[in-house]
Amino acid sequence: LGRTHWSLGDAVELTVQDQGDLMTPFIVRELETAWHQHLATTAHAPDLPVDGDPPRPSAPTTRATCDPPF
């Protein structure tokens, strides 16, 4: 079997035999931490248009009093 060398920046390096399980407890913790950081930063980020996108309409401030269209 062959081997594959993996690295996650300066945090971790790993050489594994091909067809092996790559999810070590350390890697799982690193991925979970990165995901939670991503969610924390994007949950409070303003909804800004990307360059070239048309302006987005602002959200209505009051709820419509009519029935939904379905």
Backbone atoms as SQL, in Angstrom:
CREATE TABLE atoms (id INTEGER PRIMARY KEY, chain TEXT, resi INTEGER, resn TEXT, atom TEXT, x REAL, y REAL, z REAL);
INSERT INTO atoms VALUES
  (1, 'A', 1, 'LEU', 'N', 0.835, -1.199, 0.000),
  (2, 'A', 1, 'LEU', 'CA', 0.000, 0.000, 0.000),
  (3, 'A', 1, 'LEU', 'C', 0.869, 1.248, 0.000),
  (4, 'A', 2, 'GLY', 'N', 0.316, 2.331, -0.524),
  (5, 'A', 2, 'GLY', 'CA', 1.018, 3.596, -0.544),
  (6, 'A', 2, 'GLY', 'C', 0.773, 4.388, 0.727),
  (7, 'A', 3, 'ARG', 'N', 1.387, 5.547, 0.792),
  (8, 'A', 3, 'ARG', 'CA', 1.223, 6.442, 1.944),
  (9, 'A', 3, 'ARG', 'C', 0.931, 7.843, 1.442),
  (10, 'A', 4, 'THR', 'N', 0.209, 8.591, 2.252),
  (11, 'A', 4, 'THR', 'CA', -0.127, 9.978, 1.930),
  (12, 'A', 4, 'THR', 'C', 0.278, 10.851, 3.102),
  (13, 'A', 5, 'HIS', 'N', 0.913, 11.983, 2.795),
  (14, 'A', 5, 'HIS', 'CA', 1.331, 12.926, 3.828),
  (15, 'A', 5, 'HIS', 'C', 0.342, 14.092, 3.838),
  (16, 'A', 6, 'TRP', 'N', -0.203, 14.398, 5.012),
  (17, 'A', 6, 'TRP', 'CA', -1.169, 15.479, 5.193),
  (18, 'A', 6, 'TRP', 'C', -0.598, 16.500, 6.164),
  (19, 'A', 7, 'SER', 'N', -0.929, 17.778, 5.952),
  (20, 'A', 7, 'SER', 'CA', -0.545, 18.808, 6.923),
  (21, 'A', 7, 'SER', 'C', -1.670, 19.825, 7.027),
  (22, 'A', 8, 'LEU', 'N', -1.871, 20.336, 8.243),
  (23, 'A', 8, 'LEU', 'CA', -2.877, 21.358, 8.517),
  (24, 'A', 8, 'LEU', 'C', -2.122, 22.580, 9.016),
  (25, 'A', 9, 'GLY', 'N', -1.604, 23.362, 8.062),
  (26, 'A', 9, 'GLY', 'CA', -0.789, 24.516, 8.418),
  (27, 'A', 9, 'GLY', 'C', 0.395, 24.071, 9.258),
  (28, 'A', 10, 'ASP', 'N', 0.683, 24.836, 10.300),
  (29, 'A', 10, 'ASP', 'CA', 1.755, 24.475, 11.222),
  (30, 'A', 10, 'ASP', 'C', 1.222, 23.659, 12.391),
  (31, 'A', 11, 'ALA', 'N', -0.083, 23.388, 12.418),
  (32, 'A', 11, 'ALA', 'CA', -0.701, 22.745, 13.578),
  (33, 'A', 11, 'ALA', 'C', -0.418, 21.253, 13.654),
  (34, 'A', 12, 'VAL', 'N', -0.471, 20.557, 12.535),
  (35, 'A', 12, 'VAL', 'CA', -0.308, 19.098, 12.589),
  (36, 'A', 12, 'VAL', 'C', 0.157, 18.577, 11.232),
  (37, 'A', 13, 'GLU', 'N', 0.952, 17.533, 11.275),
  (38, 'A', 13, 'GLU', 'CA', 1.345, 16.803, 10.085),
  (39, 'A', 13, 'GLU', 'C', 1.112, 15.328, 10.352),
  (40, 'A', 14, 'LEU', 'N', 0.725, 14.607, 9.318),
  (41, 'A', 14, 'LEU', 'CA', 0.375, 13.206, 9.498),
  (42, 'A', 14, 'LEU', 'C', 0.677, 12.451, 8.215),
  (43, 'A', 15, 'THR', 'N', 1.330, 11.311, 8.332),
  (44, 'A', 15, 'THR', 'CA', 1.537, 10.407, 7.207),
  (45, 'A', 15, 'THR', 'C', 0.751, 9.138, 7.499),
  (46, 'A', 16, 'VAL', 'N', -0.116, 8.761, 6.583),
  (47, 'A', 16, 'VAL', 'CA', -0.972, 7.592, 6.796),
  (48, 'A', 16, 'VAL', 'C', -0.867, 6.648, 5.607),
  (49, 'A', 17, 'GLN', 'N', -1.135, 5.384, 5.890),
  (50, 'A', 17, 'GLN', 'CA', -1.231, 4.424, 4.803),
  (51, 'A', 17, 'GLN', 'C', -2.527, 4.695, 4.047),
  (52, 'A', 18, 'ASP', 'N', -2.478, 4.545, 2.744),
  (53, 'A', 18, 'ASP', 'CA', -3.679, 4.751, 1.943),
  (54, 'A', 18, 'ASP', 'C', -4.782, 3.803, 2.402),
  (55, 'A', 19, 'GLN', 'N', -6.015, 4.230, 2.244),
  (56, 'A', 19, 'GLN', 'CA', -7.224, 3.509, 2.631),
  (57, 'A', 19, 'GLN', 'C', -7.355, 3.388, 4.148),
  (58, 'A', 20, 'GLY', 'N', -6.749, 4.307, 4.889),
  (59, 'A', 20, 'GLY', 'CA', -6.879, 4.316, 6.348),
  (60, 'A', 20, 'GLY', 'C', -7.823, 5.414, 6.795),
  (61, 'A', 21, 'ASP', 'N', -8.175, 5.419, 8.062),
  (62, 'A', 21, 'ASP', 'CA', -9.052, 6.436, 8.639),
  (63, 'A', 21, 'ASP', 'C', -8.230, 7.676, 8.980),
  (64, 'A', 22, 'LEU', 'N', -8.612, 8.829, 8.433),
  (65, 'A', 22, 'LEU', 'CA', -7.857, 10.067, 8.642),
  (66, 'A', 22, 'LEU', 'C', -8.389, 10.908, 9.797),
  (67, 'A', 23, 'MET', 'N', -9.516, 10.560, 10.356),
  (68, 'A', 23, 'MET', 'CA', -10.138, 11.387, 11.381),
  (69, 'A', 23, 'MET', 'C', -9.633, 10.999, 12.772),
  (70, 'A', 24, 'THR', 'N', -8.514, 11.565, 13.152),
  (71, 'A', 24, 'THR', 'CA', -7.985, 11.355, 14.494),
  (72, 'A', 24, 'THR', 'C', -8.735, 12.271, 15.453),
  (73, 'A', 25, 'PRO', 'N', -8.721, 11.997, 16.744),
  (74, 'A', 25, 'PRO', 'CA', -9.383, 12.892, 17.703),
  (75, 'A', 25, 'PRO', 'C', -8.864, 14.331, 17.606),
  (76, 'A', 26, 'PHE', 'N', -7.573, 14.506, 17.358),
  (77, 'A', 26, 'PHE', 'CA', -7.012, 15.852, 17.227),
  (78, 'A', 26, 'PHE', 'C', -7.608, 16.569, 16.018),
  (79, 'A', 27, 'ILE', 'N', -7.667, 15.900, 14.883),
  (80, 'A', 27, 'ILE', 'CA', -8.215, 16.513, 13.663),
  (81, 'A', 27, 'ILE', 'C', -9.688, 16.854, 13.859),
  (82, 'A', 28, 'VAL', 'N', -10.437, 15.973, 14.486),
  (83, 'A', 28, 'VAL', 'CA', -11.852, 16.238, 14.735),
  (84, 'A', 28, 'VAL', 'C', -12.004, 17.498, 15.587),
  (85, 'A', 29, 'ARG', 'N', -11.220, 17.635, 16.658),
  (86, 'A', 29, 'ARG', 'CA', -11.300, 18.838, 17.509),
  (87, 'A', 29, 'ARG', 'C', -10.944, 20.090, 16.718),
  (88, 'A', 30, 'GLU', 'N', -9.901, 20.011, 15.887),
  (89, 'A', 30, 'GLU', 'CA', -9.500, 21.172, 15.084),
  (90, 'A', 30, 'GLU', 'C', -10.614, 21.580, 14.117),
  (91, 'A', 31, 'LEU', 'N', -11.224, 20.615, 13.453),
  (92, 'A', 31, 'LEU', 'CA', -12.304, 20.920, 12.510),
  (93, 'A', 31, 'LEU', 'C', -13.527, 21.478, 13.227),
  (94, 'A', 32, 'GLU', 'N', -13.879, 20.917, 14.380),
  (95, 'A', 32, 'GLU', 'CA', -15.016, 21.430, 15.143),
  (96, 'A', 32, 'GLU', 'C', -14.754, 22.855, 15.625),
  (97, 'A', 33, 'THR', 'N', -13.547, 23.127, 16.090),
  (98, 'A', 33, 'THR', 'CA', -13.199, 24.480, 16.539),
  (99, 'A', 33, 'THR', 'C', -13.299, 25.466, 15.380),
  (100, 'A', 34, 'ALA', 'N', -12.747, 25.097, 14.225),
  (101, 'A', 34, 'ALA', 'CA', -12.806, 25.981, 13.058),
  (102, 'A', 34, 'ALA', 'C', -14.245, 26.222, 12.621),
  (103, 'A', 35, 'TRP', 'N', -15.078, 25.189, 12.660),
  (104, 'A', 35, 'TRP', 'CA', -16.482, 25.336, 12.267),
  (105, 'A', 35, 'TRP', 'C', -17.220, 26.269, 13.212),
  (106, 'A', 36, 'HIS', 'N', -17.013, 26.102, 14.524),
  (107, 'A', 36, 'HIS', 'CA', -17.683, 26.968, 15.493),
  (108, 'A', 36, 'HIS', 'C', -17.216, 28.414, 15.363),
  (109, 'A', 37, 'GLN', 'N', -15.935, 28.621, 15.069),
  (110, 'A', 37, 'GLN', 'CA', -15.437, 29.980, 14.841),
  (111, 'A', 37, 'GLN', 'C', -16.077, 30.576, 13.593),
  (112, 'A', 38, 'HIS', 'N', -16.211, 29.792, 12.559),
  (113, 'A', 38, 'HIS', 'CA', -16.851, 30.262, 11.329),
  (114, 'A', 38, 'HIS', 'C', -18.304, 30.665, 11.604),
  (115, 'A', 39, 'LEU', 'N', -19.037, 29.804, 12.317),
  (116, 'A', 39, 'LEU', 'CA', -20.435, 30.121, 12.620),
  (117, 'A', 39, 'LEU', 'C', -20.547, 31.376, 13.469),
  (118, 'A', 40, 'ALA', 'N', -19.652, 31.545, 14.422),
  (119, 'A', 40, 'ALA', 'CA', -19.700, 32.719, 15.300),
  (120, 'A', 40, 'ALA', 'C', -19.439, 34.002, 14.520),
  (121, 'A', 41, 'THR', 'N', -18.541, 33.964, 13.562),
  (122, 'A', 41, 'THR', 'CA', -18.217, 35.187, 12.816),
  (123, 'A', 41, 'THR', 'C', -19.243, 35.480, 11.733),
  (124, 'A', 42, 'THR', 'N', -19.834, 34.454, 11.128),
  (125, 'A', 42, 'THR', 'CA', -20.789, 34.716, 10.061),
  (126, 'A', 42, 'THR', 'C', -22.188, 35.004, 10.595),
  (127, 'A', 43, 'ALA', 'N', -22.503, 34.566, 11.801),
  (128, 'A', 43, 'ALA', 'CA', -23.829, 34.810, 12.359),
  (129, 'A', 43, 'ALA', 'C', -24.056, 36.292, 12.630),
  (130, 'A', 44, 'HIS', 'N', -22.986, 37.025, 12.892),
  (131, 'A', 44, 'HIS', 'CA', -23.106, 38.440, 13.217),
  (132, 'A', 44, 'HIS', 'C', -22.629, 39.344, 12.077),
  (133, 'A', 45, 'ALA', 'N', -22.233, 38.753, 10.975),
  (134, 'A', 45, 'ALA', 'CA', -21.735, 39.543, 9.854),
  (135, 'A', 45, 'ALA', 'C', -22.901, 40.197, 9.119),
  (136, 'A', 46, 'PRO', 'N', -22.725, 41.447, 8.714),
  (137, 'A', 46, 'PRO', 'CA', -23.795, 42.091, 7.941),
  (138, 'A', 46, 'PRO', 'C', -23.923, 41.435, 6.575),
  (139, 'A', 47, 'ASP', 'N', -25.101, 41.476, 6.001),
  (140, 'A', 47, 'ASP', 'CA', -25.362, 40.891, 4.700),
  (141, 'A', 47, 'ASP', 'C', -24.993, 41.916, 3.638),
  (142, 'A', 48, 'LEU', 'N', -23.717, 41.989, 3.299),
  (143, 'A', 48, 'LEU', 'CA', -23.229, 42.984, 2.360),
  (144, 'A', 48, 'LEU', 'C', -23.188, 42.408, 0.950),
  (145, 'A', 49, 'PRO', 'N', -23.488, 43.224, -0.061),
  (146, 'A', 49, 'PRO', 'CA', -23.402, 42.723, -1.433),
  (147, 'A', 49, 'PRO', 'C', -21.942, 42.505, -1.824),
  (148, 'A', 50, 'VAL', 'N', -21.719, 41.543, -2.699),
  (149, 'A', 50, 'VAL', 'CA', -20.394, 41.289, -3.241),
  (150, 'A', 50, 'VAL', 'C', -20.224, 42.199, -4.446),
  (151, 'A', 51, 'ASP', 'N', -19.002, 42.639, -4.733),
  (152, 'A', 51, 'ASP', 'CA', -18.753, 43.506, -5.889),
  (153, 'A', 51, 'ASP', 'C', -19.386, 42.916, -7.143),
  (154, 'A', 52, 'GLY', 'N', -20.130, 43.734, -7.852),
  (155, 'A', 52, 'GLY', 'CA', -20.792, 43.306, -9.064),
  (156, 'A', 52, 'GLY', 'C', -22.215, 42.827, -8.847),
  (157, 'A', 53, 'ASP', 'N', -22.592, 42.530, -7.609),
  (158, 'A', 53, 'ASP', 'CA', -23.967, 42.117, -7.320),
  (159, 'A', 53, 'ASP', 'C', -24.875, 43.340, -7.313),
  (160, 'A', 54, 'PRO', 'N', -26.128, 43.165, -7.745),
  (161, 'A', 54, 'PRO', 'CA', -27.061, 44.292, -7.641),
  (162, 'A', 54, 'PRO', 'C', -27.369, 44.565, -6.167),
  (163, 'A', 55, 'PRO', 'N', -27.755, 45.781, -5.828),
  (164, 'A', 55, 'PRO', 'CA', -28.098, 46.081, -4.433),
  (165, 'A', 55, 'PRO', 'C', -29.237, 45.194, -3.963),
  (166, 'A', 56, 'ARG', 'N', -29.167, 44.743, -2.733),
  (167, 'A', 56, 'ARG', 'CA', -30.213, 43.896, -2.160),
  (168, 'A', 56, 'ARG', 'C', -31.252, 44.770, -1.482),
  (169, 'A', 57, 'PRO', 'N', -32.515, 44.427, -1.668),
  (170, 'A', 57, 'PRO', 'CA', -33.554, 45.214, -0.989),
  (171, 'A', 57, 'PRO', 'C', -33.472, 44.997, 0.519),
  (172, 'A', 58, 'SER', 'N', -33.810, 46.040, 1.258),
  (173, 'A', 58, 'SER', 'CA', -33.783, 45.899, 2.711),
  (174, 'A', 58, 'SER', 'C', -34.973, 45.051, 3.158),
  (175, 'A', 59, 'ALA', 'N', -34.805, 44.392, 4.276),
  (176, 'A', 59, 'ALA', 'CA', -35.852, 43.535, 4.813),
  (177, 'A', 59, 'ALA', 'C', -37.010, 44.392, 5.312),
  (178, 'A', 60, 'PRO', 'N', -38.239, 43.924, 5.137),
  (179, 'A', 60, 'PRO', 'CA', -39.373, 44.706, 5.644),
  (180, 'A', 60, 'PRO', 'C', -39.328, 44.779, 7.172),
  (181, 'A', 61, 'THR', 'N', -39.782, 45.914, 7.688),
  (182, 'A', 61, 'THR', 'CA', -39.741, 46.100, 9.139),
  (183, 'A', 61, 'THR', 'C', -41.048, 45.684, 9.798),
  (184, 'A', 62, 'THR', 'N', -42.110, 45.535, 9.006),
  (185, 'A', 62, 'THR', 'CA', -43.389, 45.097, 9.573),
  (186, 'A', 62, 'THR', 'C', -43.839, 43.832, 8.858),
  (187, 'A', 63, 'ARG', 'N', -44.599, 43.036, 9.547),
  (188, 'A', 63, 'ARG', 'CA', -45.101, 41.799, 8.964),
  (189, 'A', 63, 'ARG', 'C', -46.366, 42.083, 8.161),
  (190, 'A', 64, 'ALA', 'N', -46.476, 41.431, 7.016),
  (191, 'A', 64, 'ALA', 'CA', -47.670, 41.603, 6.180),
  (192, 'A', 64, 'ALA', 'C', -48.889, 41.028, 6.905),
  (193, 'A', 65, 'THR', 'N', -50.021, 41.671, 6.719),
  (194, 'A', 65, 'THR', 'CA', -51.234, 41.213, 7.393),
  (195, 'A', 65, 'THR', 'C', -52.079, 40.294, 6.523),
  (196, 'A', 66, 'CYS', 'N', -51.655, 40.077, 5.289),
  (197, 'A', 66, 'CYS', 'CA', -52.436, 39.198, 4.415),
  (198, 'A', 66, 'CYS', 'C', -51.991, 37.741, 4.595),
  (199, 'A', 67, 'ASP', 'N', -52.823, 36.836, 4.061),
  (200, 'A', 67, 'ASP', 'CA', -52.490, 35.423, 4.129),
  (201, 'A', 67, 'ASP', 'C', -51.312, 35.106, 3.219),
  (202, 'A', 68, 'PRO', 'N', -50.559, 34.060, 3.540),
  (203, 'A', 68, 'PRO', 'CA', -49.466, 33.657, 2.638),
  (204, 'A', 68, 'PRO', 'C', -50.022, 33.189, 1.300),
  (205, 'A', 69, 'PRO', 'N', -49.242, 33.258, 0.227),
  (206, 'A', 69, 'PRO', 'CA', -49.743, 32.933, -1.118),
  (207, 'A', 69, 'PRO', 'C', -49.837, 31.451, -1.413),
  (208, 'A', 70, 'PHE', 'N', -49.983, 30.600, -0.447),
  (209, 'A', 70, 'PHE', 'CA', -50.095, 29.161, -0.710),
  (210, 'A', 70, 'PHE', 'C', -51.288, 28.573, -0.011);
